[in-house]
Amino acid sequence: MKITKNELQQIIKEELLREMSSFNMAEDVIELLGSKYNIMEEDVPTMLMAMAQSLEDKPKSPAASAADMERYESDYRDPPRKPLKGKSGKPLSGAEMDKLARDI
């Protein structure tokens, strides 16, 4: 079977486009992890490797792995913070924080 130069160019072009689309998907994943879970770009490979390892370990119960992942995600999403304080110097209550959020 012979292949023409134009056919070869078309095949190469299609393969390059397929490879580039996988690169674009990787960028989308990095962007999603950063925006949704506040994971820094340099931490993405480590986090993905940890996820892959946890999937390979096949935990005994799905609930246990979900709890582990929630703890892991929580570390990135909810970094420890000092409580906001009001004029009196005491930490604000949930109701006071809600009022502040509405006033903004």
TATATA-V363088 format. One record per pair of residues at least 24 apart in sequence whose C-alpha atoms are under 8 Angstrom apart, sorted by the first residue. I is the first residue (numbers start at 1). GAP is how many residues later the second one is. Records with the same first field share a line. If there is no record, write none. Layout:
I->GAP ; GAP
This chain:
37->36 ; 39 ; 40
38->38 ; 39
39->37
